[in-house]
Amino acid sequence: MTSADDLVGLVRAYNPKSNADLIRAAYEFGRAMHEGQFRHSGEPYFTHPVAVAVILTQQKLDDATIITALLHDTIEDTKASYTEVAEKFGREIADLVDGVTKLTNLQLSSKETKQAENFRKLFMAMSRDLRVILVKLADRLHNMRTIKSMRPEKQAQKAWETMDIFAPLAGRMGMQWMREELEDLAFKVLNPKGRDSIIRRFVTLQNEAGDVVERIKTDMRSLLAESAIEAEVFGRAKKPYSIWRKMEEKSQGFSRLSDIYGFRIITRTEDDCYRALGVIHRRWRSVPGRFKDYISQPKSNGYRSLHTTVSGRDGKRVEVQIRTIQMHEVAEAGVAAHWSYRDGIRAENPFAVDPAKWIASLSESFTAEDDHEDFFEAVKLEMYTDKVFCFTPKGEVVKLPRGATPIDFAYAIHTRIGNACVGAKIDGMRVPLWTRIKNGQSVEIITAEGQMPQATWLDIAHTGKAKTAIRRALREVDRERFIKLGRELARVAFEHVGRKATDRALETAADKLRLAGPDELLARLGSAELSGREAVSAVYPDLAPVEGEAVEWDRAVIGLSEGQSFERANCCQPLPGERIVGITFRGRGVVVHAIDCESLAAYEDQPDRWIDLHWHDGKHQAIYPVTLEITLRNDAGVLGRICTLIGEQKANISDMTFRDTKPDFHKVEIDLELRDAEHLHTITSALAAENDVAAIERRRRPVYADRPAETTEGETVGL
């Protein structure tokens, strides 16, 4: 393990003015807090925070980030508190440590709406201080480097999450070296045979052809020297996962794959970059369509470089990147270059991007996304994509993600253009709207008055901005249907408290909720953006059901330790009156499952995490969500009667979704807020007596442990 003095030495190598005493104090505090804790490998746990700090010194980051790395698990896993960290090391560091703790506790790999909402909160909060992400990425990198000590299923879960979330995020932040290493480490877990196969073929190729990289490097250096261009040349074989991905994308075997080597030329000036490009193109044949000028058109994270692919006489292709020293520093550090130091002062790199501006530009198209799952999808799309640069007929440059279509181009120009799009021309030729735009192409959008977006466009569009605008337009088309459904839901909700949903009552509710009017209120009720309870409370706050001695939520479950919090599992939605069991999670409390929940099978080998629980015997509030799937006759007035019947049983409808509509029957998922199991039985009995109800089923969604959601190290949750 790196000692405190060695760590200080690493920091002082690039920042002689660093606060060595504070770093040593953080080192000793962290070691004391983690005393007696061990990793899965058997090593003292504190070796991990120290290793994370060392990774961050390689990026030449500031003292606050290094100290945060040393303390990043103290608030979560030890008796240390936010207040104690703030008192000893200052508010800035305490906030950073707290930010990393909250980030660790988010369930980023789950597809549940709650986790998508968490990811949205995380992404929007990144603008407060992006350094928490830098610490988290370094934390994940070290965990992946030492992943062999974990259980096989945990290794797979961590690897999937790394491949899905953290590697693309590192790449989007411009830290390409970290993205490549994270991907390769995850690839080693997920497909070890595939990775070993590529490495074996590399060895065979090297034995047959010799050291190709060294030969080409020597050739490039000689050519540059002859042209009086001062530059350094680096070369390497590409990472196994990068090669595997190319093989998958191009459906080619290893023997047919050509550009498996990459070279980097680092010059002194920007002018030398273009001169070096000329030298390379004169010596080797350039491959058409494989040249990118990121110097004149930088990426949003500050990345600048010339990219070209050239082919030798033997037909072998190599990729060449050409950039200046300052461009290279940003290319290596990405957005982190904003905090890097050189000789004791903050490095002033003209190409480094202000993190606040970067995250604002990245999230700009996501803020209007209403649905959390849509937001999650849009973020991942943006993280995975590279950029293409195309032109309007007037020659203006439009930057889009790779894979974008004319639909994306139209919405990038203006929402009005996108909504009215009926066709497109690329380089003067009419093309289908699903055509993928390539670098340098000129795109013309054909519009028509009265045209409206089609639902199929959601499958064609590639950018979050286009998808958001299309969904918004489609919602307007569905507005009348939502208003009609909302009126029925409002009637039931108001009758539940003995009142009528009059026009005056709806106007008052809309005014109190700061909505445009009654129609907007009804539309939101119909689209489940607003609950009937909220509408009623806005008009009659005093008519909320009085529970008397009803059991409050925080004391509804018996068997918890003092101060221990709990939450209901989404998979089985247990109700008071049903037999329950608790599963403990560090940093989260206890998750309560029904005793017959299929998700519990994932914890059979962890009996120390099970807690015997039971519900309080008193009267509970009607606040426990349960989902029913009801098959109804598709006839006038049936849905209204069913809603009325549910309201008569003193249950609130919080959401309603049509799953399968047919001419004679349709399936409806209705979310109810109930008191207990007896309340559920009363409602299902009343519904079963209706002739228009063909079937009723309580929806439970067990989650299996092949790719569980992460909580903290060594723990999984099936929610």
C-alpha positions in Angstrom: 0.0 0.0 0.0 1.3 3.5 -0.9 2.4 5.3 2.3 1.2 8.9 3.2 4.7 10.3 2.4 4.7 8.5 -1.0 1.2 9.9 -1.8 2.3 13.4 -0.8 5.4 12.9 -3.1 3.2 12.0 -6.0 1.0 15.1 -5.6 4.0 17.4 -5.0 5.6 16.1 -8.2 3.0 18.2 -10.2 1.9 20.6 -7.4 4.7 21.6 -5.1 2.4 24.0 -3.3 0.0 21.3 -2.2 -1.1 21.1 1.5 1.0 18.1 2.5 -0.2 18.3 6.1 -3.9 18.1 5.2 -3.3 15.1 2.9 -1.4 13.3 5.6 -4.2 14.1 8.1 -6.8 12.8 5.7 -4.7 9.6 5.2 -4.4 9.0 8.9 -8.2 9.8 9.5 -9.2 7.4 6.7 -6.9 4.6 7.9 -8.3 5.0 11.5 -11.9 5.0 10.3 -11.5 1.8 8.2 -9.5 0.0 10.9 -10.6 -3.6 11.1 -12.4 -3.5 7.7 -11.2 -5.8 4.9 -11.8 -6.2 1.2 -13.0 -9.4 -0.4 -9.3 -10.2 -1.2 -8.5 -10.1 2.5 -6.4 -6.9 2.2 -7.1 -4.0 4.6 -10.0 -2.0 3.2 -8.0 1.3 3.3 -5.8 0.0 0.5 -8.7 0.8 -1.8 -9.1 4.5 -1.1 -5.4 5.0 -1.3 -5.3 3.3 -4.7 -8.1 5.5 -5.9 -6.1 8.6 -4.7 -3.1 7.4 -6.6 -5.1 7.0 -9.8 -6.3 10.6 -9.5 -2.7 11.8 -9.0 -1.9 10.5 -12.4 -4.5 13.0 -13.7 -2.7 15.8 -11.7 -5.8 16.7 -9.8 -6.2 19.2 -6.9 -5.8 18.5 -3.2 -9.5 18.5 -2.5 -10.1 15.7 -5.1 -7.1 13.6 -3.7 -8.4 14.0 -0.1 -11.9 13.1 -1.2 -10.6 9.9 -2.7 -9.0 9.0 0.6 -12.2 9.7 2.5 -14.8 8.7 -0.1 -16.1 5.6 1.8 -15.9 7.1 5.4 -19.4 8.6 5.6 -21.0 5.5 4.0 -19.1 2.6 5.6 -17.6 4.0 8.9 -18.8 5.9 12.0 -17.6 9.1 10.5 -20.2 11.8 9.8 -20.5 14.6 7.4 -20.2 17.1 10.3 -17.0 15.5 11.5 -15.4 15.5 8.0 -16.4 19.2 7.5 -14.9 20.2 10.9 -11.6 18.4 10.1 -11.2 19.1 6.4 -13.6 21.8 5.4 -17.0 22.1 3.8 -15.8 21.7 0.2 -14.3 18.3 0.9 -17.2 17.2 3.1 -19.6 18.1 0.2 -17.5 16.1 -2.3 -17.3 13.0 0.0 -21.1 13.3 0.6 -21.6 13.6 -3.2 -19.6 10.4 -3.9 -21.6 8.6 -1.1 -24.9 9.6 -2.7 -23.6 8.5 -6.1 -22.6 5.1 -4.8 -26.0 4.5 -3.3 -27.8 5.2 -6.6 -29.1 2.1 -8.4 -27.7 2.9 -11.8 -27.9 -0.5 -13.4 -31.6 -1.1 -12.8 -34.2 -0.3 -15.4 -36.9 0.5 -12.8 -38.4 4.0 -13.0 -37.1 4.8 -9.5 -33.6 4.1 -10.6 -34.0 6.0 -13.8 -35.2 9.0 -11.7 -32.1 8.6 -9.5 -29.9 8.7 -12.6 -31.6 11.8 -13.8 -31.0 13.5 -10.4 -27.4 12.4 -10.5 -26.9 13.8 -14.0 -28.4 17.1 -13.3 -26.5 17.4 -10.0 -23.2 16.8 -11.8 -23.1 20.6 -12.6 -22.6 21.3 -8.8 -19.2 19.7 -8.8 -18.0 17.2 -11.5 -15.1 16.1 -9.3 -17.5 13.6 -7.6 -17.7 11.8 -10.9 -13.9 11.8 -11.3 -13.6 10.1 -7.9 -16.3 7.6 -8.7 -14.7 6.7 -12.0 -11.3 6.2 -10.3 -13.1 4.1 -7.7 -14.7 1.9 -10.3 -11.4 1.6 -12.2 -9.7 0.2 -9.1 -12.6 -2.1 -8.3 -12.5 -3.5 -11.9 -8.7 -4.0 -11.6 -9.2 -6.1 -8.4 -12.6 -7.7 -9.4 -11.3 -11.3 -9.3 -11.8 -11.5 -5.5 -15.6 -11.0 -5.9 -18.2 -13.7 -6.4 -18.7 -14.6 -10.1 -22.3 -13.3 -10.2 -21.0 -10.0 -8.6 -18.2 -9.8 -11.1 -20.8 -10.1 -14.0 -23.1 -7.4 -12.4 -20.2 -5.0 -11.9 -18.9 -5.6 -15.5 -22.3 -5.1 -17.1 -22.7 -1.8 -15.1 -19.2 -0.7 -16.1 -19.9 -1.4 -19.8 -23.3 0.2 -19.7 -22.7 3.3 -17.6 -19.2 4.1 -16.4 -17.1 3.4 -19.5 -19.3 5.5 -21.8 -19.4 8.3 -19.2 -15.6 8.3 -19.1 -15.5 8.5 -22.9 -18.1 11.3 -23.0 -16.0 13.2 -20.5 -13.0 12.9 -22.8 -11.0 10.4 -20.7 -10.6 7.9 -23.5 -7.8 6.0 -21.8 -10.0 5.3 -18.9 -12.9 4.3 -21.1 -10.7 1.8 -23.0 -9.3 0.2 -19.8 -12.8 0.0 -18.2 -14.2 -1.6 -21.3 -11.3 -4.1 -21.6 -11.6 -5.1 -17.9 -15.3 -5.6 -18.2 -14.8 -7.5 -21.5 -12.3 -9.8 -19.6 -15.1 -10.7 -17.2 -18.0 -11.0 -19.6 -16.3 -12.8 -22.5 -12.9 -14.1 -21.4 -12.7 -16.6 -24.2 -13.3 -13.9 -26.8 -10.6 -11.7 -25.3 -8.1 -14.5 -25.0 -8.7 -15.5 -28.6 -7.9 -11.9 -29.8 -4.7 -11.8 -27.7 -3.5 -15.2 -29.1 -4.1 -13.9 -32.7 -2.1 -10.8 -31.9 0.8 -12.9 -30.7 0.6 -15.1 -33.8 0.5 -12.0 -36.0 3.5 -10.4 -34.3 5.5 -13.7 -34.6 4.8 -13.8 -38.4 5.2 -10.1 -39.2 7.6 -8.9 -36.6 7.1 -5.7 -34.6 4.9 -3.7 -37.0 4.4 -0.9 -34.6 8.1 -0.2 -34.1 8.7 -0.3 -37.9 5.9 2.2 -38.7 6.9 4.5 -35.8 10.5 4.7 -37.1 9.3 5.4 -40.6 7.0 8.2 -39.4 9.8 9.8 -37.3 12.1 9.8 -40.3 9.6 11.4 -42.6 8.7 14.1 -40.1 12.3 14.9 -39.4 13.0 15.2 -43.2 10.2 17.8 -43.3 11.6 19.7 -40.2 8.6 18.9 -38.1 9.4 18.5 -34.4 7.1 15.9 -33.1 6.9 12.7 -30.9 5.4 9.6 -32.3 3.7 6.9 -30.3 2.1 3.6 -31.5 0.3 0.6 -30.0 -2.1 -2.2 -30.9 -5.7 -1.4 -30.1 -7.3 -2.9 -27.0 -8.9 -6.4 -27.3 -12.5 -5.0 -26.7 -12.0 -2.3 -29.4 -11.1 -5.0 -31.9 -13.9 -7.2 -30.8 -16.4 -4.4 -31.3 -15.1 -3.7 -34.8 -15.4 -7.4 -35.6 -19.0 -7.4 -34.4 -19.9 -4.1 -36.2 -18.4 -5.2 -39.5 -19.2 -8.9 -39.2 -15.6 -9.7 -40.1 -13.1 -12.2 -38.7 -9.8 -11.1 -37.2 -7.8 -12.0 -40.3 -9.9 -9.5 -42.4 -9.7 -6.7 -39.9 -7.1 -4.2 -41.0 -7.0 -1.1 -38.7 -5.9 -2.8 -35.5 -2.9 -0.5 -34.9 -3.1 3.1 -33.8 -0.5 5.9 -33.9 -0.3 9.3 -32.3 1.8 12.2 -33.5 2.3 15.1 -30.9 3.5 18.3 -32.5 4.5 21.7 -31.1 2.1 23.9 -33.0 -1.3 23.6 -34.7 0.3 24.5 -38.0 2.6 21.5 -37.6 -0.5 19.3 -37.2 -1.6 20.0 -40.7 1.9 19.8 -42.1 2.3 16.4 -40.5 -1.0 15.3 -42.0 0.4 16.2 -45.4 3.5 14.1 -44.8 1.5 11.1 -43.7 -0.9 11.3 -46.7 2.1 11.7 -49.2 3.7 8.5 -47.8 0.6 6.4 -47.3 -2.7 6.2 -49.2 -5.5 7.8 -47.2 -8.7 5.8 -46.8 -11.8 7.7 -48.2 -14.3 8.7 -45.6 -11.9 8.1 -42.6 -10.6 11.7 -42.1 -12.0 13.8 -39.3 -10.9 17.3 -38.4 -11.6 17.8 -34.7 -9.3 20.9 -34.6 -11.6 23.1 -36.7 -14.7 21.3 -35.3 -13.8 20.4 -31.6 -16.0 18.0 -29.6 -18.1 19.5 -26.8 -15.7 18.1 -24.1 -12.8 20.1 -25.6 -11.2 17.3 -27.6 -9.2 18.5 -30.6 -7.2 16.3 -33.0 -6.8 15.3 -36.6 -7.9 11.7 -37.3 -7.0 9.8 -40.5 -6.7 6.2 -41.6 -4.1 5.3 -44.1 -3.3 2.1 -46.0 0.2 0.7 -46.9 1.3 -1.3 -49.9 0.5 -4.5 -48.1 -3.1 -3.3 -47.7 -2.8 -3.0 -43.9 -4.6 0.0 -42.5 -3.5 2.1 -39.5 -5.2 4.9 -37.7 -3.2 8.1 -37.1 -4.1 10.9 -34.6 -2.3 14.2 -34.9 -2.5 17.0 -32.2 -0.4 19.5 -30.2 0.9 19.0 -26.7 -1.9 21.1 -25.2 -4.5 19.3 -27.2 -3.0 16.0 -26.0 -3.3 17.0 -22.4 -7.0 17.6 -22.8 -7.4 14.4 -24.8 -5.9 12.4 -22.0 -7.6 14.2 -19.1 -10.9 15.3 -20.8 -13.0 17.5 -18.6 -10.7 16.7 -15.7 -8.1 19.0 -17.3 -9.9 21.9 -15.7 -8.6 20.9 -12.3 -5.1 19.7 -13.3 -2.0 21.4 -11.9 1.5 22.0 -13.3 4.3 23.3 -11.2 2.1 24.3 -8.3 -0.5 26.4 -10.3 -3.7 25.5 -12.0 -2.9 24.6 -15.6 -4.3 27.2 -18.0 -5.0 25.1 -21.0 -6.8 27.1 -23.7 -8.5 23.9 -24.9 -9.8 22.8 -21.5 -13.6 23.0 -21.2 -15.3 24.7 -18.2 -17.1 21.7 -16.6 -20.2 23.8 -15.7 -20.6 24.8 -19.4 -19.9 21.3 -20.6 -22.5 19.6 -18.4 -25.0 22.4 -19.2 -24.6 21.8 -22.9 -24.8 18.0 -22.5 -28.0 18.1 -20.4 -29.7 20.9 -22.3 -31.7 18.6 -24.5 -32.7 16.4 -21.6 -34.3 18.9 -19.2 -37.6 18.9 -21.1 -37.8 15.1 -21.0 -40.8 14.4 -18.7 -40.5 10.6 -18.5 -37.6 9.3 -16.4 -37.1 6.2 -18.5 -37.0 8.4 -21.7 -34.4 10.6 -20.0 -32.4 7.6 -19.0 -32.5 6.3 -22.6 -31.5 9.8 -24.0 -28.6 10.1 -21.7 -27.2 6.7 -22.6 -27.6 7.5 -26.3 -25.6 10.7 -25.9 -22.9 9.0 -23.9 -22.4 6.2 -26.4 -22.2 8.4 -29.6 -19.5 10.1 -31.4 -20.3 13.2 -33.6 -20.8 13.8 -37.3 -20.7 17.2 -38.9 -23.2 18.0 -41.7 -24.3 21.2 -43.5 -27.5 23.0 -44.2 -28.1 24.1 -47.9 -26.7 27.5 -46.8 -23.5 26.0 -45.6 -24.1 26.3 -41.8 -22.6 23.5 -39.8 -24.9 21.2 -37.7 -23.3 18.8 -35.2 -25.2 15.6 -34.5 -24.5 12.2 -32.9 -23.2 9.4 -35.1 -26.2 7.5 -36.4 -28.4 10.6 -36.6 -31.1 10.8 -39.3 -32.8 13.6 -41.3 -35.4 13.6 -38.5 -32.7 14.5 -36.0 -31.3 17.1 -38.4 -34.7 18.8 -38.8 -35.3 19.0 -35.0 -31.8 20.3 -34.5 -32.7 23.3 -36.8 -36.0 24.0 -35.2 -38.9 22.1 -33.6 -41.3 23.6 -36.1 -39.2 22.2 -39.0 -39.1 18.8 -37.4 -42.8 18.6 -36.8 -43.6 19.6 -40.4 -41.0 17.3 -42.0 -42.2 15.1 -44.9 -39.0 14.2 -46.6 -35.3 15.0 -47.0 -32.5 15.3 -49.6 -28.9 14.4 -48.9 -26.4 15.9 -51.3 -29.3 16.8 -53.6 -30.8 13.3 -53.7 -34.1 12.3 -52.1 -33.6 9.8 -49.3 -35.8 7.9 -46.8 -36.1 9.6 -43.4 -34.3 6.6 -41.7 -31.1 7.3 -43.7 -28.0 7.7 -41.5 -26.2 11.0 -42.1 -22.5 10.9 -42.7 -19.7 13.4 -42.1 -19.6 16.3 -44.6 -23.0 15.7 -46.2 -25.4 18.5 -47.0 -29.0 17.9 -45.8 -32.2 19.7 -47.0 -35.5 19.1 -45.2 -38.7 19.1 -47.1 -41.7 20.3 -45.1 -45.5 20.5 -45.7 -48.1 22.5 -43.9 -50.4 20.4 -41.8 -47.9 17.6 -41.3 -47.7 16.1 -37.8 -45.0 13.8 -36.3 -45.7 10.1 -36.6 -45.3 7.5 -33.8 -42.9 5.6 -36.0 -40.5 8.5 -35.9 -39.5 7.5 -32.4 -37.8 4.5 -33.9 -36.1 6.6 -36.5 -34.9 9.5 -34.3 -31.6 9.1 -32.6 -31.2 12.3 -30.5 -32.8 13.0 -27.2 -34.0 16.4 -28.5 -35.9 14.9 -31.4 -37.5 12.1 -29.3 -38.6 14.7 -26.7 -40.2 16.9 -29.3 -41.9 14.0 -31.1 -43.4 12.7 -27.8 -44.6 16.2 -26.9 -46.4 16.5 -30.3 -47.9 13.0 -29.9 -49.1 14.0 -26.4 -50.9 16.9 -28.0 -52.7 14.6 -30.4 -53.7 12.4 -27.5 -54.8 15.4 -25.4 -58.5 15.0 -26.1 -58.4 11.3 -25.0 -56.5 12.3 -21.8 -59.0 15.0 -21.0 -61.9 12.6 -21.3 -60.2 10.0 -19.1 -59.1 12.8 -16.6 -62.7 14.0 -16.3 -63.8 10.4 -15.2 -60.9 10.2 -12.7 -61.7 13.6 -11.3 -65.4 12.7 -10.8 -64.4 9.6 -8.9 -61.8 11.4 -6.8 -64.2 14.2 -5.8 -67.0 11.8 -5.0 -64.6 10.0 -2.8 -64.9 13.0 -0.4 -68.6 13.6 -1.0 -68.1 16.5 -3.5 -68.8 16.9 -7.2 -66.1 17.8 -9.8 -67.9 20.9 -11.0 -66.4 23.3 -13.5 -65.9 25.8 -10.7 -64.1 23.1 -8.6 -61.8 22.2 -11.5 -61.0 25.8 -12.2 -60.1 26.3 -8.5 -57.9 23.2 -8.5 -56.1 24.3 -11.7 -55.5 27.8 -10.2 -54.2 26.4 -6.9 -51.9 24.0 -8.8 -50.7 26.8 -11.1 -52.0 25.1 -14.3 -53.3 26.9 -17.4 -56.9 25.8 -16.8 -59.3 23.0 -16.2 -58.4 21.2 -19.5 -54.8 21.2 -18.5 -55.7 19.8 -15.1 -57.9 17.0 -16.7 -55.2 16.2 -19.3 -52.6 15.7 -16.6 -55.0 13.5 -14.6 -55.7 11.4 -17.7 -52.0 11.0 -18.5 -51.2 10.1 -14.8 -49.0 13.2 -14.4 -51.3 14.3 -11.5 -53.2 12.2 -9.0 -56.9 12.6 -8.1 -55.9 13.1 -4.5 -53.7 16.1 -5.4 -56.6 17.7 -7.4 -59.0 17.2 -4.5 -56.6 18.5 -1.9 -56.1 21.7 -3.9 -59.8 22.5 -3.5 -60.7 20.8 -0.2 -57.6 20.4 1.9 -59.6 19.9 5.0 -61.6 17.0 3.6 -58.6 14.7 3.5 -59.6 11.4 5.2 -59.0 11.6 9.0 -57.2 8.5 10.0 -57.7 9.0 13.8 -55.5 6.4 15.5 -54.3 5.0 12.1 -50.8 3.6 12.2 -48.2 6.0 10.8 -45.8 4.8 8.0 -42.7 5.1 10.2 -44.1 2.6 12.8 -46.0 0.3 10.4 -43.5 -2.5 10.6 -42.4 -4.3 13.9 -39.1 -6.0 14.3 -36.7 -3.3 13.1 -33.7 -2.1 15.2 -33.9 1.4 16.7 -33.3 4.0 14.0 -33.5 1.5 11.2 -35.5 2.6 8.1 -37.4 0.4 5.7 -39.1 0.5 2.3 -41.5 -1.8 0.5 -40.2 -4.0 -2.3 -41.6 -2.9 -5.7 -41.5 -6.5 -6.9 -44.2 -7.9 -4.6 -45.8 -4.8 -3.0 -46.5 -6.3 0.4 -49.6 -5.1 2.3 -50.4 -4.9 6.0 -51.9 -8.2 7.0 -49.6 -10.3 4.7 -46.6 -12.3 6.1 -43.4 -10.4 5.5 -39.6 -10.6 5.8 -36.9 -8.0 5.6 -33.6 -8.0 3.7 -30.9 -5.6 5.0 -28.8 -3.3 2.8 -25.9 -1.3 4.0 -26.6 2.4 3.6 -30.2 1.8 2.7 -31.9 0.1 5.6 -34.4 -2.8 5.2 -36.4 -3.8 2.1 -39.7 -5.5 3.1 -40.8 -8.4 0.9 -43.9 -10.6 1.0 -42.9 -14.0 2.4 -43.8 -15.7 -0.9 -41.9 -13.2 -3.1 -39.9 -15.0 -5.8 -37.2 -12.4 -5.6 -36.1 -13.7 -2.2 -34.5 -16.7 -3.9 -31.5 -14.4 -4.7 -30.7 -14.1 -1.0 -31.1 -17.8 0.1 -27.3 -18.0 0.6 -27.2 -14.9 2.8 -29.3 -15.8 5.9 -27.5 -13.1 8.0 -29.3 -10.4 6.0 -32.8 -11.8 6.7 -35.0 -10.1 9.4 -38.2 -11.6 10.8 -40.9 -8.8 10.6 -44.6 -8.3 10.9 -47.1 -5.5 10.4 -48.5 -3.4 13.2 -52.0 -4.7 14.2 -53.6 -1.3 14.2 -55.6 0.4 11.4 -53.3 1.5 8.6 -53.6 4.5 6.3 -54.6 3.9 2.6 -51.1 4.7 1.3 -49.8 1.4 0.1 -49.6 1.1 -3.7 -50.9 -2.1 -5.4 -51.2 -2.8 -9.1 -54.2 -4.7 -10.5 -54.6 -5.9 -14.1 -58.3 -5.9 -15.0 -59.7 -7.2 -18.3 -62.9 -5.2 -19.0 -65.6 -5.3 -21.6 -64.9 -2.5 -24.2 -68.2 -0.8 -24.0 -69.5 2.7 -23.2 -69.5 3.6 -19.5 -67.8 0.5 -18.3 -64.6 2.2 -17.2 -66.5 4.9 -15.5 -68.5 2.3 -13.5 -65.4 0.5 -12.5 -63.7 3.7 -11.3 -66.9 4.5 -9.3 -66.9 1.1 -7.8 -63.3 1.4 -6.6 -64.0 4.9 -5.2 -67.0 3.5 -3.2 -64.6 1.1 -1.5 -62.6 4.2 -0.3 -59.5 3.5 -2.5 -57.7 6.1 -4.5 -56.6 5.5 -8.1 -53.1 6.9 -8.5 -52.4 5.7 -12.1 -54.1 3.9 -15.0 -52.5 2.4 -18.1 -54.1 0.6 -21.1 -52.0 -2.4 -21.9 -54.0 -4.3 -24.6 -57.0 -2.8 -26.4 -59.2 -5.0 -28.5 -62.7 -4.4 -30.1 -64.4 -6.4 -27.4 -62.1 -6.3 -24.4 -59.2 -4.3 -23.1 -56.7 -4.8 -20.3 -56.1 -2.0 -17.9 -53.4 -1.7 -15.2 -54.7 0.3 -12.3 -52.5 1.5 -9.4 -54.5 1.7 -6.2 -53.6 3.1 -2.8 -54.9 0.6 -0.2 -54.9 0.1 3.6 -54.2 -3.6 3.9 -54.8 -7.1 2.5 -58.4 -7.0 3.6 -59.0 -3.8 1.7 -57.6 -5.4 -1.4 -59.8 -8.5 -0.9 -62.9 -6.2 -0.6 -62.1 -4.4 -3.9 -61.3 -7.5 -5.9 -64.5 -9.2 -4.6 -66.6 -6.2 -5.6 -65.0 -6.1 -9.1 -65.3 -9.8 -9.6 -69.1 -9.5 -9.1 -69.3 -7.1 -12.1 -70.5 -8.7 -15.4 -68.3 -6.4 -17.4 -65.1 -7.6 -15.6 -63.7 -10.7 -17.3 -60.5 -11.2 -15.1 -58.6 -9.6 -12.2 -55.0 -10.2 -11.4 -52.7 -8.6 -8.8 -49.5 -7.7 -10.7 -46.3 -8.8 -9.1 -42.9 -8.5 -10.9 -40.2 -10.7 -9.4 -36.6 -9.8 -10.3 -34.1 -12.5 -10.8 -30.5 -12.2 -9.9 -28.8 -12.6 -13.3 -28.2 -8.8 -13.5 -29.3 -7.4 -10.2 -29.2 -3.7 -9.2 -26.2 -2.6 -7.2 -26.4 -1.0 -3.8 -23.0 -1.1 -2.0 -20.0 -3.3 -2.5 -20.9 -7.0 -2.0 -24.7 -6.4 -1.9 -27.5 -6.7 -4.4 -31.2 -5.9 -4.4 -34.0 -7.3 -6.5 -36.4 -4.4 -6.8 
